[in-house]
């Protein structure tokens, strides 16, 4: 056996699924095995921890999953875990299964739950950022973001073909309730005429000005990429207001929705997930606690979970300017 303080690690995925979560689970299980630690998988997130839905995992139990989207451990948002009673049951399950440490793969909500659980019961905990929104502080990118971005880009490319064939304006909604990373980057990558994101104060006047300038330059079709959390309104509101101003415009709406969450993870996401899964286990072995494993400037770093939750990755102002200039 090992001389490490921890002997048994459990891994769970919680909140919204993201492509690459399976690659992270695989890395946690195989790294644990390599160092002689027992590893357990918790099904259905924190709900599974409360209910004792816990399975021992070995290297073969994660074969052929690195290329799969979603999460083999399944994910759920747990109302019970928000209660003291629920967390107490979860702790009792950790005790009865001899679990010393937890690896929690997810986003803000997952990390908040993990932090409270650690503070109340002292179970050693490390977070791994798995969310397509890329809004977690302490890592350059989150697991699933690159894949979601490529999915959005591919869909918008196809929509653009239709827009140009029929002289249409398309309002395309991409995911991003609080963050515009997917909208901004997919918008630049697909040559959108305008990009509307929650981090920026947008106005209908500015949008109409963009359409007028495009028309003067001879553009007869346009794609506007809108983050779902855009404060100016959703794609239906924006389309309606635009139709009032320009009754002759042929306007269409496309909501990409959950297509962005699924699919086989990109190479970048598989590698990122593998590095962070490995980093979570080695971090626990080094005695790190209540932190999140992340990648910054291509190096593994650990950020206090509290900081990862409170702060947010910020939108690159240069990209905003670039999107404006290149839309000409």
Number of C-alpha atoms within 10 A of each C-alpha: 7 9 8 13 11 18 19 19 25 27 26 27 33 27 22 18 25 31 32 38 35 28 28 32 29 26 26 31 28 24 21 27 15 11 15 15 20 19 25 22 27 27 24 24 26 30 22 21 25 24 15 18 15 21 14 14 20 17 16 10 13 18 9 11 19 22 16 18 22 23 22 16 21 19 23 18 17 20 10 15 22 15 10 13 12 18 23 16 17 22 21 15 19 22 12 9 15 14 20 18 24 28 25 27 32 26 28 22 15 26 27 18 17 27 24 17 22 19 12 13 13 15 20 23 28 30 33 29 33 32 26 28 26 25 27 25 24 25 25 15 24 28 36 33 27 24 26 29 26 18 20 27 22 14 18 27 18 11 18 20 11 15 20 15 10 12 15 18 24 24 25 26 25 31 26 21 14 16 24 28 26 26 29 25 19 25 27 21 17 19 20 26 24 21 28 25 25 20 16 14 10 16 13 13 9 11 17 15 12 17 22 13 12 17 13 10 10 9 15 16 23 23 25 22 29 29 27 25 20 23 17 17 17 16 24 15 11 16 18 13 14 18 14 10 11 13 11 8 15 14 19 15 17 16 15 17 12 10 14 23 26 18 18 18 29 22 13 16 26 25 18 23 32 23 20 30 31 22 24 32 26 16 20 23 19 12 13 18 23 24 26 32 28 30 19 13 8 10 10 15 17 23 17 18 24 17 14 26 20 11 12 14 16 14 16 10 8 9 13 15 10 11 20 16 10 11 17 13
